[in-house]
Amino acid sequence: MKRLIERSRSVGEVLRWVTQNPGKVSASHYPIALHKLGQLLQQQQGQAALNGESRGAGPMLEQPEFQTLCQAIISGCSKFDNFSIVNCLYAAAALGLPGESPLVRVLEEESRSRLGRFNQKDVSMVFSSEANNKALEAIFSSQLFYENRQERFIRSMAEWLPRKAENLTPYTMALIAKYVARHRLREPRLLDTIANFLLKRGEQLDSKVIQKLVFPFSRMNYRPSNHSELFPKLEAILEQKAGSSPLATVNILMSMFQLSHFPQSILHQVFSPAFITNVMSSPYALIVRRYLSLLDAAVELEFRQYRGPRLDPRYRVLMFEHALTADEANRKYSYKGLVAEALRQLVGEECYRQDEVLPPGYCTDFLLWVNRSGTVLPLSRVPAASKAPPALGAAAPAALSLRSSVLALTSDLQDFAPVVLSVNDKWHYCQNSDILVGSRAMRDRHLRLLGYCLVQLPYTELEKVSGIEEAKHYLRQKL
C-alpha cells in the first residue's frame, strides 16, 4: 500500500487506493497519503501558474473521498502510534487545512493528550523538515506547536530560515517572530534573519506588522547585527506612520527604549498634543497612557539631553499596578516563596515590604532599608515619606520626583540605603542563557538610576539552596 500511494500520479488515484481498500490501510499509511496529496497539489498549482490559471486545494477538500479519508483518521487516531499522529498533523498543516477543521482539531487534541509521552524523535522527525510558506503558516498558527518548544526544529530552522526568508510573507515571518519571542529564543541567526527581512521590506509593512517583527529584539535584549541601518530606517518609517496606528507606534518605541535606543524625532510626535488627543479618545487609551508614562520616565532617567515635549503630568499613571501576569501564572514554580519565608525568619516581617510597586510602575519582590554593614532597618524607623510613592500627578516628572525622594531619604539617613531584592526566576531570562529579557533588564537599569541598590537572586543560585536554613545563610551573604 505504501508503494502504491507513493507511485500515484493524481489526487484521485491516492484517494481511491486509501478509501477503497480500508482493510489494507494501517495508521502509518494515512500520513503518507496526506503528504502525497500535498505534493500532487503543489505540482498542480505549479502547472496552473505556468498556464496563467489559479488553482487551490478547495476542490479536493470537497471531494467525498477526501472526506472519507479524514473521517477514517478521526475515527482511528486514538489507536495510532505517536509518530503517525504528529506526522498526520504536520501533513494536514502542509495541505493548508484550517485550524478549525475537524481533522486538525482532533489531531491536536490527541497530540496534546500525549505530549508527555512524545519523545524527541517523534516530533523532530516532522518539524525539522523544510516546509513551504503555506505549511509554515499552518505550523506556526498551530496552538499545540506554539505552546511547546521544539529544540531540534529550532536548530534546524536557524540553518534554513535565512535561505527561505526572502520568499516568506510578512504574515508568516510575524508568526515566526511571535514563536521566537514566546519561547525567549536568543538565537542570533533567527533574530538577524527577522531583522534583515524588516530592513528589506519595512516600507511595505504597516506599523502593526512592524511591531510584531521588532518585539523579539527587545524581548531577547538583542541588538541585531544590522541595527545601525535598521534603527534609523524604522525611525523614518515611524515618522510617516506614527499616527496611523498609535498603539503599534508606542509598542515599537518601547522596544527601542528597552534596547537603549532613543529616537528623538518619534518622541516629538508621540508626546505632541495632537498625538495625545488622538490616543486619549481611543478604546486603548489606558494602555497607551501606561506605556507613555513609562517612556516619559525613561526619558528622564536615560535620555537627559532630550529637550522636546513631554507627557502632560495629568496623563501619568503607573505602568503596572501589580505583579506581571507571567509571574502570577508561574508563582508555583518561583523561588519567591522560599525567599519570603527565609527573609521573614531572618529579619522579621517588620523589616521589609513584599510586592511593592514603585513608580513609574515596577513591581519589586522585596524592598528593604539596609546599612553599610548589612543591618536591615525596621520600617518603623524609616521616615513616612519613603513608605508612600510620590504622586504621579505632581508637576515634576514621575521618575524625577521619585528619584529625588529616594536620594533625599538616603541622604537624611546617611548610612542607610533602599534595597530591592530581585528574585530572577527562569522565565526572566532568555532561553538557555544568563541574559535577562529586555523588559526586566530595563527595569533593573531604571531602579538603579532611581537610587535603589539592586540585589540579584538568580534561579541558578537559588536552585542550589536546600531548605530554609541554607536560604537564610544565602540571604545573609547577599545582604
C-alpha positions in Angstrom: 0.0 0.0 0.0 2.8 2.4 0.8 4.4 1.9 -2.7 1.0 2.2 -4.4 0.3 5.6 -2.6 3.8 6.9 -3.3 3.6 6.0 -7.0 0.2 7.6 -7.5 0.1 10.3 -10.3 -3.1 12.1 -9.3 -5.1 13.2 -6.3 -7.9 10.9 -7.4 -5.6 7.9 -7.6 -4.3 8.4 -4.0 -7.9 8.8 -2.6 -9.0 5.6 -4.4 -6.2 3.5 -3.0 -6.9 4.6 0.5 -10.7 4.7 0.6 -11.4 1.6 -1.5 -9.1 -0.7 0.5 -9.8 0.1 4.1 -8.7 -3.4 5.3 -5.2 -2.9 3.8 -4.6 0.6 5.2 -2.7 0.9 8.5 -2.1 4.0 10.7 1.3 4.7 9.1 -0.4 4.9 5.6 -2.5 7.9 6.5 0.3 10.5 6.9 1.9 9.1 3.7 -1.3 9.6 1.8 -1.7 13.2 3.2 1.9 14.1 2.3 1.4 12.6 -1.2 -1.8 14.7 -1.7 0.2 17.8 -0.7 2.9 17.0 -3.3 0.4 16.4 -6.1 -1.5 19.6 -5.2 1.8 21.6 -5.4 2.5 20.2 -8.8 -1.0 21.1 -10.0 -0.7 24.6 -8.7 2.7 25.0 -10.3 1.4 23.8 -13.7 -1.7 26.0 -13.3 0.6 29.1 -12.6 2.5 28.4 -15.8 -0.8 28.3 -17.7 -1.9 31.6 -16.1 -4.6 29.8 -14.0 -5.3 29.9 -10.3 -5.9 26.6 -8.6 -6.0 25.8 -4.9 -6.9 22.8 -2.7 -10.6 23.8 -2.5 -12.0 21.3 -5.0 -10.1 18.3 -3.4 -11.2 19.2 0.1 -14.8 19.0 -1.0 -14.5 15.5 -2.6 -16.4 12.8 -0.8 -13.3 10.5 -1.0 -11.2 13.1 0.8 -13.9 13.5 3.5 -13.9 9.7 3.9 -10.1 9.8 4.4 -10.4 12.5 7.0 -13.2 10.6 8.8 -11.1 7.4 8.9 -8.2 9.3 10.5 -10.6 11.0 13.0 -12.1 7.7 14.0 -8.9 5.7 14.3 -6.4 8.3 15.6 -6.7 7.3 19.2 -5.2 4.0 18.3 -2.4 5.5 16.1 1.3 5.5 17.3 2.8 8.8 18.3 4.7 9.3 15.1 1.6 8.7 12.9 -0.3 11.3 15.0 2.3 14.0 14.7 3.1 13.3 11.1 -0.7 13.4 10.2 -0.9 16.8 12.0 2.1 18.2 10.0 0.8 16.8 6.7 -2.6 18.4 7.4 -0.8 21.7 8.0 1.1 21.4 4.8 -2.2 20.8 2.9 -3.4 24.1 4.3 -6.3 22.7 6.3 -7.7 25.4 8.6 -7.1 25.0 12.3 -10.8 24.8 13.0 -11.3 21.8 10.6 -12.5 18.7 12.4 -9.4 16.7 11.4 -6.8 19.3 12.7 -8.8 19.8 15.9 -9.0 16.1 16.7 -5.3 15.6 15.8 -4.2 18.5 18.0 -6.4 17.3 20.9 -4.9 13.8 20.6 -1.3 15.2 20.4 -1.9 17.4 23.4 -3.1 14.5 25.5 0.1 12.5 24.6 2.6 15.3 24.9 4.2 13.8 28.0 4.8 10.6 26.1 6.3 12.1 23.0 10.0 11.6 22.6 12.3 13.9 20.7 12.3 11.6 17.7 8.5 11.6 17.4 8.4 15.4 17.0 11.8 16.3 15.5 11.5 14.0 12.5 8.5 16.0 11.5 9.3 19.6 12.4 12.9 19.6 11.4 12.0 19.2 7.7 11.9 22.2 5.4 8.4 23.4 4.9 6.8 25.7 2.2 5.3 29.1 3.0 1.8 27.8 3.5 2.9 24.9 5.7 5.0 27.3 7.9 2.0 29.5 8.3 -0.1 26.5 9.4 2.6 25.1 11.7 3.2 28.4 13.5 -0.5 29.0 13.7 -1.0 25.7 15.5 -1.6 26.3 19.2 -0.1 23.0 20.0 3.2 23.8 18.3 3.2 27.4 19.5 2.9 26.3 23.2 5.7 23.8 23.0 9.3 24.5 22.2 11.0 22.0 19.8 14.7 22.2 20.3 15.8 20.2 17.2 13.3 22.1 15.0 14.7 25.5 16.2 18.3 24.4 15.5 17.3 23.3 12.0 15.2 26.4 11.4 18.2 28.6 12.3 20.1 26.9 9.4 17.4 27.1 6.7 15.3 30.2 7.6 17.9 32.7 6.2 17.7 31.0 2.8 13.9 30.9 2.7 13.2 34.3 4.3 13.0 36.2 1.0 10.1 34.1 -0.1 8.1 34.2 3.1 5.1 36.5 3.6 5.1 39.2 6.3 2.3 37.2 8.0 4.5 34.0 8.1 7.5 36.0 9.4 5.4 37.6 12.1 4.2 34.2 13.2 7.8 33.0 13.4 8.7 36.2 15.4 5.9 35.5 17.8 7.1 32.0 18.4 10.7 33.2 18.9 9.5 35.7 21.5 7.1 33.3 23.2 9.9 30.9 23.9 12.6 33.5 24.6 14.9 32.1 21.9 18.0 34.3 21.8 19.2 32.6 18.6 21.2 35.3 16.7 20.7 33.6 13.3 16.9 33.7 13.7 16.8 37.2 15.1 19.2 38.6 12.4 17.0 36.9 9.7 14.0 38.7 11.1 16.0 42.0 11.2 17.2 41.6 7.6 13.6 40.9 6.5 12.5 44.0 8.3 15.2 46.1 6.7 14.3 45.0 3.2 10.6 45.1 3.5 10.0 47.7 6.1 8.4 50.4 3.8 5.8 47.9 2.6 4.7 46.9 6.1 2.1 48.6 8.3 3.0 49.5 11.9 1.1 46.6 13.4 3.3 44.1 11.5 6.5 46.0 12.2 5.7 45.9 16.0 5.4 42.1 15.8 8.8 41.8 14.0 10.6 44.2 16.3 9.3 42.7 19.6 11.7 39.7 19.6 14.7 42.0 19.7 13.6 43.8 22.9 12.2 40.6 24.4 15.6 38.9 24.0 17.6 42.1 24.8 19.3 41.7 21.5 20.6 44.4 19.1 20.5 42.8 15.6 23.8 42.9 13.7 22.2 45.4 11.2 20.9 47.7 13.9 23.0 50.7 12.7 20.9 50.5 9.4 17.7 49.1 10.8 17.0 51.5 13.6 17.3 54.7 11.5 15.1 53.1 8.9 12.5 52.3 11.5 12.6 55.9 12.7 12.0 57.1 9.2 9.1 54.7 8.7 7.5 55.7 12.0 7.8 59.4 11.3 5.4 58.8 8.4 3.1 56.3 10.0 3.1 57.3 13.7 -0.5 58.5 13.7 -2.0 55.6 11.6 -1.6 53.1 14.5 -0.8 54.9 17.7 -0.6 51.7 19.9 1.8 50.0 17.5 3.9 53.1 17.3 4.2 53.2 21.1 5.0 49.5 21.2 7.8 49.9 18.7 9.1 52.9 20.7 9.1 50.8 23.9 11.1 48.0 22.1 13.7 50.6 21.1 13.9 52.0 24.6 14.4 48.6 26.1 17.4 48.3 23.8 18.7 51.8 24.9 17.9 53.4 21.6 16.0 56.7 21.9 14.6 58.1 18.6 14.2 61.8 19.3 12.0 62.6 16.2 9.4 60.0 17.2 9.4 61.2 20.8 8.5 64.7 19.5 5.5 63.1 17.8 4.2 60.8 20.5 4.4 63.5 23.2 2.8 66.1 20.9 -0.7 67.4 21.8 -2.2 66.1 18.6 -1.0 62.5 19.2 -2.0 62.6 22.9 -5.5 63.9 21.9 -5.8 61.2 19.3 -5.0 58.3 21.7 -6.9 59.6 24.7 -10.2 59.4 22.7 -9.4 55.8 21.5 -10.5 52.5 23.1 -6.9 51.7 24.1 -6.3 55.0 25.9 -5.4 53.4 29.2 -2.7 51.0 27.9 -1.2 53.8 25.8 -1.1 56.1 28.9 0.7 53.3 30.8 3.3 53.0 28.0 3.7 56.7 27.6 4.1 57.1 31.3 6.9 54.6 31.3 8.5 56.1 28.2 8.4 59.6 29.9 10.1 58.2 33.0 12.7 56.5 30.8 13.4 59.8 29.0 14.0 61.5 32.4 16.3 58.7 33.6 18.2 57.7 30.4 17.8 60.5 27.8 18.5 63.6 29.8 19.7 65.6 26.8 16.2 65.4 25.2 14.6 68.9 25.1 11.3 68.2 23.2 7.7 67.9 24.5 7.0 65.6 27.5 3.9 63.8 28.7 1.4 66.1 30.5 1.5 65.2 34.2 -2.3 64.7 34.3 -2.0 61.7 32.0 0.7 59.9 34.0 -0.2 56.6 35.6 1.7 53.5 36.9 2.8 51.2 34.1 1.9 48.2 36.2 -0.3 48.2 39.3 0.6 44.7 40.4 2.9 41.7 39.6 3.2 40.8 36.0 0.8 38.2 34.6 3.7 35.8 33.8 4.9 36.0 37.4 1.4 35.3 38.7 0.9 32.4 36.3 4.3 30.8 37.3 4.0 31.5 41.0 4.1 27.8 41.9 7.4 27.4 40.0 9.0 30.5 41.6 11.7 30.7 44.3 10.0 33.8 45.7 8.1 31.8 48.4 11.3 30.3 49.7 13.0 33.7 49.8 9.9 35.2 51.5 9.9 32.7 54.3 13.7 32.8 54.7 13.6 36.6 54.8 10.8 36.6 57.4 12.8 34.3 59.7 16.0 36.2 59.1 14.9 39.8 59.6 11.2 39.7 60.6 8.1 40.9 58.8 8.5 44.5 60.2 11.7 44.9 58.2 10.6 44.5 54.6 7.7 45.0 52.1 6.8 42.4 49.5 5.4 43.1 46.0 5.8 46.8 46.3 5.0 48.7 43.1 7.4 51.6 42.6 6.8 54.5 40.2 6.9 54.5 37.2 5.2 51.1 37.8 7.8 48.5 38.5 6.8 45.6 40.8 9.6 44.7 43.2 9.9 41.4 45.0 11.2 42.7 48.3 12.0 46.2 49.5 14.3 46.8 52.5 16.5 49.5 54.0 20.0 48.3 54.8 23.1 50.0 56.2 26.6 49.5 55.0 27.3 46.7 57.4 24.2 44.8 56.2 21.9 45.6 59.1 18.3 45.8 58.0 16.3 48.9 59.3 12.8 48.2 60.7 10.3 50.1 58.6 9.1 51.9 61.8 12.4 53.8 61.7 12.1 54.7 58.0 10.6 58.2 57.5 6.9 58.1 56.4 7.7 59.8 53.1 9.5 56.7 51.9 6.5 54.4 52.6 4.2 56.0 50.1 5.4 56.7 46.5 5.2 60.3 45.4 2.0 61.3 43.5 2.3 60.8 39.7 0.2 63.8 39.1 2.7 66.2 40.6 4.3 68.8 38.3 7.7 67.1 38.2 8.1 64.0 36.1 7.3 60.8 38.0 10.8 59.4 37.6 12.4 62.6 38.7 10.2 63.1 41.7 10.8 59.5 42.9 14.5 59.7 42.3 14.6 63.0 44.3 12.7 61.4 47.1 14.8 58.3 47.3 18.1 60.2 47.2 16.9 62.8 49.7 15.9 60.0 52.2 19.2 58.2 51.6 21.0 61.5 52.4 18.9 62.0 55.6 19.6 58.6 56.8 23.3 58.8 55.9 24.4 55.2 56.2 21.2 53.6 55.1 20.1 52.8 51.5 16.9 51.4 49.9 17.5 47.8 48.7 15.5 45.8 46.2 15.8 42.0 46.4 15.1 40.7 42.9 14.2 37.0 42.6 15.1 36.3 39.0 13.3 33.1 38.0 13.9 31.0 34.9 11.4 32.8 32.7 13.0 36.2 33.5 16.0 35.1 31.3 16.4 34.3 27.6 16.2 30.5 27.0 19.3 28.7 28.0 21.0 32.0 28.8 22.1 34.2 31.7 20.8 37.3 29.9 17.7 38.9 31.3 14.8 39.6 29.0 14.6 43.2 27.8 11.8 44.4 30.0 13.5 43.0 33.1 16.8 44.5 32.1 15.3 47.9 31.6 13.5 47.7 35.0 16.8 47.0 36.7 18.5 49.9 34.9 15.8 52.2 36.0 15.7 51.1 39.6 19.5 51.7 39.9 19.1 55.1 38.3 16.3 55.9 40.8 18.8 55.3 43.6 18.0 51.8 44.7 20.6 49.2 45.4 19.6 46.1 43.5 20.5 42.7 44.9 20.0 39.9 42.3 18.9 36.4 43.4 19.2 34.3 40.2 17.4 31.0 40.0 20.8 29.3 39.1 21.9 30.2 42.6 18.6 29.6 44.3 18.2 26.1 42.8 21.3 25.0 44.7 19.8 26.1 48.1 18.3 23.3 50.1 15.9 24.2 52.9 15.2 27.4 54.9 18.4 27.4 56.9 20.5 27.3 53.7 18.2 30.0 52.3 18.8 32.2 55.3 22.5 31.8 55.0 22.4 32.6 51.4 20.4 35.8 52.0 22.7 36.8 54.8 25.6 36.7 52.5 23.7 38.6 49.8 22.8 41.4 52.2 
